[in-house]
Amino acid sequence: MYKLTKAILTVSLLALSFAATAQSLPGIGRTATPKEIAAWDIDVRGDFKGIPKGKGSVALGNKVWDEKCASCHGTFGESMEVFGPIVGGTTANDVKTGHVLALADGSEPKRSTLMKVATLSTIWDYINRAMPWNAPKTLTTDEVYGVVAYILNMGEILPSDFVLSNENIAEVQKLMPNRNGMTRDHDMWKVKGKGDVKNPACMKDCTKKVEITSVLPDYACDAHGNISEQNRHFGAVRGADKLIACDPHPSIAELNRIYNTPYKPNGGSAKAATVAISKPTTVAPEVVEATGVELLKQNKCTACHGMTKKIVGPGFAEITAKYKGDAKAEERLIGVVTNGGSGVWGGTMPPHGHIKAENIKTMVKAILAGEK
């Protein structure tokens, strides 16, 4: 034991001696320059220490958002198609109290960033170091301030003429809807606290039936398509099979469509998955096409347009009245919905080229006809 301890001590002393010598040897190590340190020292604390000088208006943030953020987060920060929603679920009363009621009563099935995050520095810091997703750290300091201001404007926390800066961001922190929602009254914040994971070994009744207490809600089952078909072509295959998980009794038409692809259940080979489906002996149910009003709701048009009154854009009844008797209105409105437009109603209409052309035409016809 004595010899082992002595050997360890000798090695440790040699290592310290080499480290000290390396400081004076030419070509071995050097002191980092202030510029190099500044490139790494970009974190922003909860008290905003470390945040750089700069400012950005809501208008600047709107421009950057439309160019670099909306494709993943939606035009108004509400999208769940690529990432979770940034905006939504907060109220004017939440801004007053600092507690988001929807977190307590469960009225919002999906939690947005503004619902959860307690510190504005977290949002600023994350955008600064990680966004846009495909080109992180490409935003200027002023653009980061602008995007943060625009997010808070979409959340109805800041007015549209606000300019966010390093000088007023601490005051804006006092408006965060969940600023009082963070607690440190748990062991993770205590140096001598207990771990937050308990995993005792099963010593009895280990074979009893396990009850599932948490499942994926029905409305989210196929929100992102068939996950099992979105795997890479090597390695372990993961993801629920939509055909089985979401539709245990698919129609004959659906089976034909999938198997003729041919269908690959859980990443299996096409050959193994191909099956012969005989001509159905029963008559397939009649396909009922969606009405124009139903398509407007399905494509979330009613999030910005009320049936009668303006929300963000004009109400459908207002559009009907404006273009009554205009023979060219249908063609013009189809172009606006497809390609986007601005100026007619004092706002901007984002493009919706992802919607099928025939569905856009059906929706426009329904609006001009005043369908309800």
VOTORKOL-380004 format. One record per residue: x, y, z of N, C-alpha, C in turn. Coordinates in steps of 0.02 Angstrom, whole numbers. Example, Ala and Ser with C-alpha at 12.3 -4.5 7.8 and 13.67 -1.06 7.14 Angstrom:
REM residues 2
660|-284|390|615|-225|390|660|-165|390 .
642|-112|354|684|-53|357|645|2|394 .
This chain:
REM residues 372
42|-60|0|0|0|0|44|62|0 .
98|59|39|144|116|44|176|130|-24 .
198|74|-58|230|82|-123|182|112|-174 .
118|90|-173|69|115|-220|56|189|-209 .
49|209|-146|38|279|-130|96|322|-152 .
157|296|-141|217|333|-160|221|341|-236 .
200|289|-272|202|291|-345|152|342|-372 .
93|344|-343|42|392|-364|65|463|-351 .
95|474|-292|120|540|-274|175|563|-323 .
220|516|-342|273|532|-388|246|553|-456 .
198|515|-482|168|531|-547|133|599|-544 .
97|613|-490|62|677|-483|111|735|-483 .
167|728|-447|217|781|-444|249|793|-512 .
260|738|-549|289|744|-616|241|781|-663 .
176|765|-657|127|798|-699|123|872|-685 .
125|891|-620|124|961|-602|186|997|-626 .
243|962|-621|306|992|-642|305|1005|-718 .
278|956|-756|275|964|-829|229|1022|-848 .
170|1027|-813|123|1080|-827|154|1149|-815 .
194|1154|-760|227|1217|-745|281|1234|-796 .
317|1181|-818|371|1191|-867|342|1211|-934 .
283|1181|-952|252|1195|-1017|234|1268|-1025 .
220|1301|-968|201|1372|-971|259|1414|-999 .
321|1391|-988|378|1430|-1009|412|1404|-1072 .
389|1344|-1096|419|1315|-1156|390|1349|-1218 .
431|1366|-1267|406|1397|-1328|365|1348|-1369 .
308|1372|-1397|267|1330|-1440|220|1283|-1404 .
219|1282|-1338|175|1238|-1301|128|1280|-1259 .
68|1291|-1287|17|1329|-1250|30|1403|-1249 .
-22|1441|-1239|-18|1514|-1232|-81|1539|-1198 .
-80|1599|-1175|-138|1629|-1144|-188|1649|-1198 .
-252|1633|-1187|-303|1651|-1235|-310|1727|-1239 .
-322|1752|-1299|-329|1824|-1308|-399|1846|-1286 .
-407|1910|-1269|-474|1934|-1250|-526|1921|-1304 .
-507|1925|-1368|-554|1912|-1423|-576|1839|-1423 .
-529|1793|-1410|-546|1722|-1409|-592|1706|-1351 .
-579|1736|-1294|-622|1725|-1236|-692|1753|-1248 .
-695|1811|-1280|-760|1842|-1294|-802|1799|-1341 .
-769|1764|-1386|-806|1721|-1433|-841|1663|-1397 .
-812|1641|-1342|-842|1586|-1304|-887|1612|-1248 .
-871|1669|-1221|-908|1696|-1164|-970|1733|-1188 .
-1021|1696|-1211|-1081|1728|-1239|-1143|1714|-1198 .
-1137|1680|-1142|-1196|1663|-1103|-1226|1724|-1069 .
-1291|1722|-1059|-1326|1777|-1026|-1360|1749|-964 .
-1347|1779|-907|-1375|1755|-844|-1447|1779|-834 .
-1479|1750|-785|-1548|1769|-769|-1556|1841|-750 .
-1502|1872|-723|-1505|1943|-705|-1479|1986|-763 .
-1471|1956|-822|-1450|1989|-884|-1377|2011|-884 .
-1339|1986|-837|-1267|1999|-841|-1239|1960|-900 .
-1201|1994|-941|-1172|1962|-1000|-1209|1978|-1064 .
-1267|2010|-1059|-1304|2026|-1120|-1270|2085|-1155 .
-1260|2081|-1220|-1224|2135|-1255|-1268|2196|-1267 .
-1235|2252|-1280|-1271|2313|-1295|-1304|2307|-1364 .
-1363|2334|-1370|-1398|2331|-1434|-1472|2345|-1425 .
-1507|2349|-1480|-1579|2361|-1477|-1612|2336|-1542 .
-1675|2316|-1536|-1711|2292|-1594|-1785|2305|-1586 .
-1816|2330|-1638|-1887|2345|-1636|-1929|2284|-1654 .
-1994|2288|-1637|-2041|2236|-1656|-2043|2230|-1732 .
-2040|2287|-1767|-2041|2287|-1840|-1982|2249|-1869 .
-1922|2260|-1841|-1863|2224|-1864|-1871|2149|-1851 .
-1896|2132|-1792|-1907|2062|-1775|-1957|2029|-1822 .
-2010|2066|-1841|-2060|2040|-1888|-2027|2022|-1954 .
-1983|2065|-1979|-1949|2053|-2043|-1904|1991|-2039 .
-1865|1987|-1986|-1820|1929|-1977|-1861|1865|-1969 .
-1915|1870|-1931|-1958|1811|-1919|-1986|1783|-1984 .
-2013|1827|-2026|-2043|1804|-2089|-1990|1773|-2135 .
-1929|1797|-2132|-1876|1772|-2176|-1843|1708|-2150 .
-1836|1702|-2083|-1794|1649|-2057|-1825|1604|-2003 .
-1884|1624|-1978|-1913|1586|-1922|-1980|1554|-1937 .
-2020|1587|-1979|-2090|1566|-1989|-2095|1497|-2021 .
-2045|1477|-2060|-2049|1412|-2094|-2050|1354|-2044 .
-2023|1364|-1985|-2023|1311|-1934|-2074|1325|-1879 .
-2084|1388|-1862|-2126|1406|-1805|-2193|1435|-1822 .
-2208|1442|-1887|-2273|1469|-1907|-2271|1544|-1911 .
-2315|1572|-1952|-2317|1645|-1963|-2327|1683|-1898 .
-2365|1655|-1852|-2379|1690|-1789|-2352|1651|-1729 .
-2302|1608|-1740|-2270|1573|-1685|-2312|1519|-1653 .
-2367|1500|-1687|-2414|1453|-1658|-2408|1382|-1685 .
-2364|1372|-1734|-2361|1308|-1769|-2333|1253|-1726 .
-2359|1192|-1736|-2332|1132|-1704|-2308|1082|-1756 .
-2301|1104|-1818|-2285|1059|-1873|-2212|1036|-1870 .
-2165|1081|-1855|-2094|1063|-1853|-2070|1061|-1780 .
-2080|1115|-1744|-2063|1118|-1673|-2124|1139|-1633 .
-2118|1138|-1568|-2174|1158|-1526|-2190|1232|-1534 .
-2250|1253|-1516|-2270|1323|-1523|-2230|1370|-1478 .
-2216|1429|-1503|-2181|1480|-1463|-2231|1522|-1426 .
-2286|1538|-1459|-2337|1584|-1432|-2403|1547|-1423 .
-2441|1569|-1372|-2507|1541|-1360|-2516|1517|-1289 .
-2578|1517|-1265|-2593|1490|-1199|-2585|1538|-1142 .
-2567|1602|-1156|-2560|1651|-1102|-2613|1705|-1109 .
-2628|1738|-1054|-2680|1790|-1053|-2652|1854|-1023 .
-2691|1907|-1029|-2672|1971|-1000|-2667|1966|-924 .
-2709|1924|-895|-2707|1915|-822|-2643|1878|-801 .
-2619|1832|-844|-2556|1797|-829|-2498|1846|-827 .
-2500|1895|-871|-2448|1947|-872|-2449|1987|-807 .
-2508|1998|-779|-2514|2035|-717|-2489|1994|-657 .
-2508|1930|-655|-2493|1889|-596|-2425|1855|-600 .
-2401|1842|-661|-2338|1805|-667|-2347|1731|-661 .
-2409|1708|-661|-2425|1636|-658|-2472|1619|-716 .
-2454|1569|-756|-2496|1550|-813|-2550|1502|-789 .
-2612|1525|-793|-2668|1486|-767|-2675|1419|-805 .
-2662|1420|-870|-2670|1359|-911|-2624|1303|-889 .
-2568|1320|-857|-2523|1268|-831|-2554|1233|-771 .
-2595|1269|-734|-2625|1241|-674|-2690|1203|-688 .
-2731|1230|-734|-2796|1197|-746|-2795|1149|-805 .
-2738|1147|-841|-2733|1099|-896|-2776|1115|-956 .
-2797|1178|-964|-2842|1195|-1019|-2806|1197|-1086 .
-2739|1202|-1086|-2702|1201|-1148|-2666|1133|-1155 .
-2684|1092|-1204|-2653|1026|-1211|-2580|1029|-1231 .
-2559|1083|-1264|-2489|1090|-1284|-2460|1153|-1254 .
-2404|1147|-1218|-2374|1205|-1185|-2329|1242|-1233 .
-2338|1307|-1238|-2297|1349|-1280|-2236|1375|-1241 .
-2189|1404|-1277|-2129|1431|-1244|-2148|1486|-1195 .
-2191|1532|-1215|-2210|1587|-1170|-2249|1563|-1110 .
-2280|1504|-1114|-2314|1476|-1056|-2264|1450|-1005 .
-2210|1420|-1029|-2164|1384|-985|-2106|1426|-959 .
-2073|1463|-1004|-2010|1496|-986|-2022|1554|-938 .
-1984|1554|-883|-1993|1605|-832|-1948|1666|-842 .
-1890|1656|-874|-1841|1711|-881|-1832|1729|-954 .
-1837|1794|-968|-1828|1819|-1036|-1757|1808|-1061 .
-1709|1807|-1014|-1639|1796|-1034|-1631|1728|-1067 .
-1672|1679|-1046|-1668|1612|-1076|-1686|1614|-1150 .
-1739|1651|-1167|-1761|1657|-1236|-1708|1694|-1277 .
-1683|1750|-1250|-1633|1790|-1285|-1570|1748|-1297 .
-1547|1714|-1246|-1485|1675|-1250|-1491|1618|-1300 .
-1548|1584|-1300|-1556|1527|-1344|-1559|1549|-1418 .
-1596|1602|-1431|-1599|1628|-1500|-1530|1650|-1523 .
-1494|1683|-1479|-1428|1709|-1496|-1378|1654|-1513 .
-1380|1599|-1478|-1329|1547|-1488|-1352|1490|-1533 .
-1418|1483|-1544|-1440|1423|-1580|-1486|1435|-1639 .
-1508|1495|-1652|-1556|1508|-1705|-1525|1553|-1759 .
-1548|1547|-1822|-1596|1498|-1848|-1568|1427|-1844 .
-1612|1379|-1844|-1592|1309|-1834|-1541|1286|-1886 .
-1548|1309|-1948|-1503|1286|-2001|-1443|1332|-2010 .
-1440|1387|-1971|-1384|1433|-1976|-1374|1469|-1910 .
-1357|1432|-1856|-1351|1463|-1789|-1297|1516|-1787 .
-1307|1565|-1744|-1260|1620|-1731|-1251|1666|-1792 .
-1299|1667|-1838|-1294|1712|-1895|-1333|1776|-1885 .
-1375|1779|-1833|-1413|1840|-1820|-1368|1891|-1786 .
-1377|1955|-1803|-1341|2008|-1768|-1372|2018|-1700 .
-1337|2053|-1656|-1363|2067|-1589|-1429|2104|-1593 .
-1433|2154|-1637|-1495|2193|-1644|-1552|2150|-1670 .
-1537|2102|-1715|-1589|2058|-1741|-1615|2012|-1686 .
-1571|1990|-1641|-1594|1948|-1585|-1642|1988|-1541 .
-1624|2049|-1525|-1669|2092|-1486|-1735|2100|-1522 .
-1733|2110|-1588|-1794|2119|-1626|-1838|2058|-1626 .
-1809|1998|-1635|-1848|1936|-1636|-1880|1924|-1568 .
-1843|1936|-1514|-1871|1928|-1447|-1930|1976|-1437 .
-1921|2038|-1459|-1975|2088|-1453|-2036|2066|-1493 .
-2025|2038|-1553|-2081|2017|-1595|-2118|1957|-1564 .
-2081|1911|-1534|-2113|1855|-1500|-2159|1880|-1444 .
-2134|1927|-1405|-2174|1955|-1350|-2233|1996|-1377 .
-2224|2026|-1436|-2280|2062|-1467|-2334|2013|-1491 .
-2313|1956|-1520|-2361|1905|-1541|-2399|1877|-1482 .
-2365|1875|-1424|-2397|1852|-1363|-2437|1906|-1328 .
-2445|1964|-1360|-2483|2020|-1333|-2455|2044|-1266 .
-2388|2043|-1262|-2353|2066|-1202|-2323|2135|-1214 .
-2297|2147|-1275|-2268|2211|-1293|-2307|2242|-1351 .
-2312|2309|-1354|-2347|2342|-1409|-2306|2338|-1474 .
-2338|2350|-1530|-2305|2342|-1595|-2252|2395|-1609 .
-2250|2449|-1571|-2199|2501|-1583|-2142|2497|-1532 .
-2138|2443|-1495|-2088|2437|-1442|-2019|2422|-1471 .
-1967|2450|-1438|-1897|2436|-1456|-1864|2406|-1394 .
-1844|2343|-1399|-1812|2307|-1343|-1737|2319|-1345 .
-1707|2330|-1287|-1635|2343|-1285|-1606|2315|-1221 .
-1539|2318|-1215|-1506|2296|-1155|-1523|2340|-1096 .
-1547|2401|-1109|-1563|2448|-1055|-1632|2437|-1026 .
-1679|2408|-1065|-1747|2400|-1038|-1769|2328|-1032 .
-1726|2280|-1050|-1746|2210|-1049|-1762|2185|-979 .
-1727|2212|-929|-1742|2191|-860|-1812|2212|-838 .
-1835|2270|-863|-1903|2292|-848|-1954|2249|-884 .
-1938|2229|-946|-1983|2187|-984|-1990|2118|-951 .
-1937|2096|-917|-1940|2033|-881|-1998|2031|-832 .
-2016|2088|-806|-2071|2093|-757|-2140|2081|-789 .
-2141|2072|-855|-2204|2058|-890|-2209|1986|-913 .
-2157|1946|-901|-2159|1876|-923|-2217|1839|-889 .
-2260|1806|-928|-2320|1774|-899|-2306|1722|-845 .
-2249|1687|-850|-2235|1635|-801|-2175|1652|-758 .
-2162|1717|-748|-2103|1739|-710|-2104|1714|-638 .
-2163|1704|-611|-2167|1680|-541|-2181|1605|-538 .
-2177|1573|-595|-2193|1502|-598|-2134|1456|-583 .
-2073|1484|-582|-2015|1442|-568|-2003|1438|-493 .
-1991|1379|-468|-1979|1369|-397|-1912|1335|-385 .
-1880|1352|-331|-1818|1320|-312|-1827|1278|-249 .
-1890|1269|-231|-1905|1231|-171|-1907|1156|-186 .
-1852|1130|-210|-1846|1058|-222|-1772|1039|-218 .
-1760|974|-213|-1693|950|-198|-1641|966|-251 .
-1663|974|-314|-1615|988|-366|-1578|1054|-355 .
-1608|1100|-317|-1577|1165|-303|-1539|1164|-237 .
-1540|1109|-201|-1507|1105|-137|-1443|1064|-142 .
-1389|1091|-116|-1325|1057|-120|-1328|989|-86 .
-1363|985|-29|-1368|923|7|-1435|887|-6 .
-1469|908|-58|-1534|878|-73|-1528|808|-101 .
-1582|772|-100|-1583|704|-126|-1590|705|-202 .
-1569|652|-234|-1576|646|-306|-1649|644|-326 .
-1664|664|-388|-1734|667|-409|-1756|603|-444 .
-1713|552|-443|-1730|489|-475|-1729|433|-423 .
-1783|397|-418|-1787|340|-373|-1801|278|-414 .
-1758|228|-407|-1766|167|-447|-1752|106|-403 .
-1794|93|-353|-1782|35|-309|-1792|-30|-348 .
-1750|-78|-332|-1755|-143|-365|-1819|-178|-343 .
-1851|-212|-390|-1913|-248|-374|-1894|-312|-337 .
-1921|-321|-277|-1904|-380|-236|-1964|-426|-225 .
-2024|-404|-243|-2082|-447|-236|-2138|-424|-283 .
-2182|-470|-300|-2238|-456|-346|-2213|-424|-411 .
-2156|-448|-435|-2126|-416|-494|-2161|-434|-559 .
-2204|-483|-558|-2237|-504|-619|-2309|-478|-624 .
-2329|-436|-576|-2398|-413|-578|-2409|-367|-638 .
-2470|-361|-660|-2487|-323|-719|-2471|-249|-710 .
-2439|-220|-760|-2422|-149|-758|-2478|-108|-789 .
-2500|-58|-754|-2554|-15|-778|-2525|46|-813 .
-2546|58|-874|-2522|116|-912|-2562|177|-889 .
-2526|228|-867|-2560|288|-841|-2551|349|-887 .
-2511|342|-938|-2500|398|-983|-2494|373|-1055 .
-2536|400|-1100|-2534|380|-1170|-2537|442|-1214 .
-2518|433|-1277|-2521|488|-1325|-2594|504|-1339 .
-2614|568|-1332|-2685|585|-1344|-2705|573|-1417 .
-2768|557|-1427|-2793|540|-1494|-2780|596|-1545 .
-2789|659|-1523|-2783|714|-1570|-2712|722|-1597 .
-2662|694|-1561|-2592|701|-1582|-2564|638|-1613 .
-2606|587|-1621|-2580|522|-1643|-2544|526|-1710 .
-2573|560|-1759|-2541|562|-1824|-2525|634|-1845 .
-2507|675|-1796|-2494|745|-1810|-2435|756|-1857 .
-2389|709|-1859|-2330|716|-1901|-2324|659|-1951 .
-2381|632|-1973|-2379|578|-2022|-2360|512|-1990 .
-2342|465|-2031|-2324|398|-2007|-2251|398|-1987 .
-2238|400|-1922|-2169|405|-1897|-2126|346|-1920 .
-2156|287|-1926|-2117|228|-1944|-2090|233|-2015 .
-2118|276|-2057|-2094|285|-2125|-2042|340|-2131 .
-2024|371|-2074|-1977|427|-2075|-1910|409|-2046 .
-1894|345|-2044|-1830|323|-2016|-1775|325|-2069 .
-1714|330|-2046|-1658|325|-2092|-1652|252|-2115 .
-1611|239|-2164|-1608|173|-2194|-1559|125|-2161 .
-1534|144|-2103|-1489|98|-2067|-1500|108|-1993 .
-1476|59|-1954|-1483|64|-1881|-1552|42|-1858 .
-1564|50|-1794|-1627|29|-1764|-1684|71|-1790 .
-1741|39|-1801|-1801|73|-1825|-1845|90|-1765 .
-1867|152|-1762|-1908|174|-1706|-1969|211|-1732 .
-2019|219|-1690|-2078|257|-1709|-2139|213|-1717 .
-2196|240|-1696|-2258|203|-1700|-2281|198|-1772 .
-2312|142|-1788|-2340|131|-1855|-2410|161|-1856 .
-2417|215|-1893|-2481|251|-1894|-2539|207|-1915 .
-2527|162|-1964|-2581|119|-1989|-2612|79|-1932 .
-2568|57|-1886|-2592|15|-1831|-2611|57|-1770 .
-2568|105|-1754|-2578|144|-1693|-2638|191|-1696 .
-2650|221|-1755|-2702|271|-1761|-2766|246|-1794 .
-2761|192|-1833|-2819|169|-1871|-2821|93|-1871 .
-2845|62|-1817|-2845|-11|-1813|-2890|-44|-1865 .
-2935|-7|-1896|-2980|-35|-1946|-2977|8|-2010 .
-2920|7|-2046|-2915|49|-2106|-2961|26|-2161 .
-2980|72|-2204|-3024|55|-2259|-2987|16|-2313 .
-3025|-16|-2358|-2994|-53|-2413|-2953|-5|-2456 .
-2979|54|-2468|-2942|103|-2508|-2876|122|-2476 .
-2877|129|-2410|-2815|146|-2375|-2765|89|-2378 .
-2789|28|-2370|-2744|-30|-2374|-2713|-36|-2443 .
-2754|-28|-2495|-2728|-31|-2563|-2676|23|-2575 .
-2691|82|-2551|-2644|138|-2561|-2577|124|-2528 .
-2580|96|-2468|-2518|84|-2431|-2480|24|-2459 .
-2515|-32|-2467|-2480|-92|-2487|-2455|-90|-2559 .
-2487|-52|-2601|-2463|-45|-2670|-2403|-1|-2675 .
-2383|29|-2619|-2325|74|-2620|-2259|39|-2635 .
-2240|-21|-2612|-2276|-63|-2563|-2264|-40|-2491 .
-2309|-58|-2447|-2305|-38|-2377|-2249|-75|-2341 .
-2214|-41|-2298|-2159|-70|-2260|-2173|-64|-2185 .
-2207|-112|-2155|-2223|-105|-2084|-2160|-107|-2041 .
-2153|-56|-1999|-2097|-51|-1952|-2029|-60|-1986 .
-2022|-33|-2045|-1957|-34|-2078|-1940|-100|-2111 .
-1987|-146|-2117|-1972|-211|-2147|-1960|-205|-2221 .
-1939|-261|-2252|-1923|-259|-2323|-1987|-253|-2364 .
-1980|-222|-2423|-2038|-213|-2466|-2066|-280|-2489 .
-2021|-327|-2502|-2041|-392|-2526|-2083|-429|-2474 .
-2061|-425|-2412|-2097|-460|-2359|-2164|-427|-2344 .
-2168|-362|-2358|-2229|-325|-2339|-2282|-326|-2394 .
-2261|-342|-2456|-2309|-341|-2511|-2359|-397|-2504 .
-2422|-381|-2509|-2474|-431|-2504|-2522|-423|-2562 .
-2555|-476|-2579|-2604|-473|-2633|-2672|-460|-2602 .
-2705|-409|-2625|-2771|-393|-2599|-2822|-404|-2654 .
-2867|-448|-2642|-2918|-465|-2692|-2968|-408|-2697 .
-3005|-410|-2751|-3055|-359|-2762|-3107|-362|-2706 .
-3121|-306|-2673|-3167|-308|-2617|-3237|-331|-2638 .
-3265|-372|-2595|-3332|-398|-2609|-3386|-350|-2584 .
-3366|-304|-2541|-3414|-256|-2515|-3403|-189|-2549 .
-3454|-149|-2552|-3449|-84|-2583|-3416|-35|-2535 .
-3364|-1|-2559|-3329|47|-2516|-3375|105|-2500 .
-3370|134|-2441|-3413|190|-2423|-3401|249|-2468 .
-3454|286|-2480|-3449|345|-2524|-3406|398|-2491 .
-3360|426|-2531|-3316|479|-2506|-3354|545|-2509 .
-3361|577|-2451|-3396|641|-2447|-3345|697|-2447 .
-3347|740|-2498|-3299|795|-2502|-3316|849|-2451 .
-3263|879|-2424|-3272|931|-2374|-3300|994|-2407 .
-3342|1029|-2372|-3369|1093|-2397|-3316|1147|-2391 .
-3329|1203|-2422|-3281|1258|-2419|-3271|1283|-2348 .
-3324|1288|-2309|-3318|1311|-2239|-3278|1260|-2198 .
-3290|1196|-2210|-3252|1145|-2174|-3178|1149|-2190 .
-3162|1161|-2254|-3092|1168|-2274|-3060|1230|-2243 .
-3098|1283|-2236|-3072|1344|-2203|-3052|1329|-2131 .
-3092|1289|-2098|-3077|1271|-2028|-3020|1221|-2024 .
-3019|1172|-2070|-2967|1121|-2070|-2898|1152|-2082 .
-2895|1203|-2124|-2831|1235|-2141|-2815|1294|-2097 .
-2851|1300|-2040|-2838|1349|-1988|-2846|1421|-2013 .
-2886|1432|-2066|-2899|1500|-2090|-2936|1541|-2037 .
-2976|1507|-1997|-3017|1541|-1947|-2976|1566|-1888 .
-2911|1549|-1887|-2868|1576|-1834|-2854|1650|-1845 .
-2856|1671|-1909|-2843|1741|-1925|-2905|1778|-1951 .
-2954|1740|-1975|-3014|1771|-2004|-3076|1745|-1968 .
-3115|1790|-1939|-3178|1770|-1910|-3230|1758|-1965 .
-3282|1723|-1949|-3334|1711|-1999|-3368|1776|-2019 .
-3373|1822|-1971|-3406|1886|-1986|-3361|1946|-1975 .
-3318|1944|-1924|-3278|2002|-1907|-3203|1988|-1910 .
-3164|2041|-1913|-3092|2037|-1918|-3061|2009|-1854 .
-3010|1967|-1862|-2968|1945|-1805|-2899|1974|-1818 .
-2859|1941|-1859|-2797|1971|-1884|-2810|1999|-1954 .
-2842|1957|-1996|-2864|1980|-2062|-2939|1991|-2062 .
-2967|2013|-2117|-3038|2030|-2120|-3083|1969|-2110 .
-3143|1980|-2086|-3191|1926|-2079|-3215|1903|-2148 .
-3236|1840|-2153|-3258|1814|-2217|-3319|1852|-2244 .
-3363|1873|-2199|-3422|1912|-2221|-3401|1979|-2250 .
-3347|2008|-2222|-3322|2071|-2249|-3294|2062|-2319 .
-3260|2007|-2330|-3233|1992|-2397|-3290|1981|-2446 .
-3342|1945|-2425|-3400|1933|-2467|-3431|1998|-2490 .
-3440|2044|-2443|-3471|2109|-2459|-3427|2151|-2505 .
-3362|2150|-2493|-3316|2192|-2533|-3315|2171|-2606 .
-3317|2105|-2619|-3309|2081|-2687|-3375|2059|-2719 .
-3431|2079|-2691|-3495|2060|-2719|-3503|2089|-2789 .
-3519|2045|-2836|-3528|2067|-2905|-3464|2074|-2945 .
-3406|2062|-2915|-3341|2068|-2950|-3325|2002|-2985 .
-3329|2000|-3051|-3319|1938|-3088|-3247|1913|-3084 .
-3200|1957|-3071|-3130|1938|-3069|-3106|1922|-2998 .
-3150|1927|-2949|-3130|1919|-2879|-3105|1849|-2865 .
-3138|1797|-2892|-3118|1729|-2878|-3046|1716|-2898 .
-3029|1733|-2960|-2961|1722|-2984|-2910|1761|-2943 .
-2927|1823|-2926|-2881|1865|-2888|-2870|1838|-2817 .
-2923|1817|-2784|-2917|1791|-2716|-2881|1724|-2714 .
-2891|1683|-2765|-2854|1619|-2768|-2779|1634|-2771 .
-2760|1684|-2810|-2690|1703|-2815|-2662|1729|-2749 .
-2702|1768|-2712|-2680|1795|-2648|-2671|1739|-2597 .
-2719|1693|-2593|-2714|1638|-2545|-2653|1593|-2562 .
-2643|1581|-2626|-2588|1537|-2647|-2520|1569|-2638 .
-2513|1632|-2659|-2447|1664|-2662|-2436|1717|-2608 .
-2488|1733|-2570|-2482|1786|-2520|-2494|1854|-2550 .
-2503|1903|-2507|-2515|1971|-2531|-2518|2020|-2473 .
-2523|2085|-2489|-2526|2135|-2436|-2556|2200|-2463 .
-2577|2243|-2417|-2599|2310|-2436|-2673|2320|-2441 .
-2711|2268|-2460|-2783|2277|-2472|-2820|2291|-2407 .
-2804|2253|-2355|-2839|2260|-2292|-2793|2288|-2237 .
-2735|2314|-2257|-2689|2344|-2209|-2645|2294|-2173 .
-2641|2232|-2197|-2598|2182|-2165|-2564|2139|-2218 .
-2533|2086|-2196|-2497|2040|-2240|-2528|1971|-2239 .
-2540|1943|-2297|-2567|1876|-2304|-2511|1829|-2323 .
-2492|1781|-2281|-2437|1735|-2298|-2459|1687|-2353 .
-2412|1661|-2393|-2429|1614|-2446|-2452|1547|-2418 .
-2497|1513|-2455|-2521|1448|-2434|-2518|1399|-2492 .
-2461|1398|-2526|-2452|1354|-2583|-2453|1280|-2566 .
-2449|1263|-2500|-2449|1193|-2480|-2520|1164|-2483 .
-2571|1207|-2487|-2640|1182|-2491|-2656|1166|-2564 .
-2690|1111|-2575|-2708|1090|-2643|-2746|1145|-2679 .
-2732|1153|-2744|-2763|1206|-2783|-2839|1200|-2784 .
-2864|1138|-2789|-2937|1130|-2792|-2969|1149|-2725 .
-2933|1137|-2669|-2960|1156|-2604|-2961|1232|-2595 .
-2908|1265|-2620|-2907|1339|-2617|-2965|1367|-2656 .
-2977|1340|-2715|-3033|1363|-2757|-3100|1353|-2722 .
-3108|1295|-2690|-3170|1281|-2653|-3180|1330|-2596 .
-3127|1345|-2560|-3132|1392|-2504|-3149|1462|-2528 .
-3116|1484|-2581|-3130|1552|-2608|-3202|1557|-2632 .
-3226|1506|-2666|-3296|1505|-2689|-3343|1511|-2630 .
-3328|1474|-2576|-3372|1475|-2517|-3373|1545|-2486 .
-3315|1578|-2483|-3312|1645|-2454|-3353|1694|-2496 .
-3342|1692|-2561|-3378|1739|-2605|-3453|1727|-2606 .
-3472|1663|-2595|-3544|1646|-2594|-3576|1661|-2526 .
-3533|1677|-2477|-3560|1693|-2410|-3584|1632|-2372 .
-3553|1573|-2386|-3573|1513|-2351|-3555|1517|-2277 .
-3595|1484|-2236|-3583|1484|-2163|-3584|1414|-2136 .
